């Protein structure tokens, strides 16, 4: 009998992961469509086709589920930035493409509503900033380090510059998310970010 126990446990773990993933996807969809306040845990459980008991097995409350949805959107955004940066011709072009990919993401409904518009109020500004920085600071600092090592931008202390660029990007994202015409505003901000990057060259 014991020889079957590990596979049974593995199946339960896999089922749990599938259930959790379904809840996060359902939460992302509903928070994007209806907003945090108008979405109930019953709505999320029904959209994920699971029981409320299953929801509370994986998440403490609706705020906990919002944070998971928030981080899922952030992780997807980071993956898009990585993919865009890989197509760059040189370190500065990689950064330029990454910045544009970020602003493109800010025109998408999930990024706009969950991360940029409702994230600070639901999570609290400190937690929102902490998570946003955890995903973004390493990316920006790494890109700057590579650019400096390649001689593409002027040598300087990476930390302060990374914080300044991340702050500029975050603010640009908020401007795009709140704009009546996000695509038009994104285009204008891209031009300003391009000039900012060019100014970092030796």
Secondary structure, DSSP 8 states (H G I E B T S, - for coil): -GGGHHHHHHHHHHHHHHHHHHHHHHHHHHHHHH-STT--HHHHHHHHT--HHHHHHH-SSHHHHHHHHHHHHHHHHHHHHHHHHHT-SSHHHHHHHHHHHHHHHTTSHHIIIIIIISHHHHH-HHHHHHHHHHHHHHHHHHHHHHHHHTTSS----HHHHHHHHHHHHHHHHHHHHH-SSHHHHHHHHHHHHHHHHHTT--
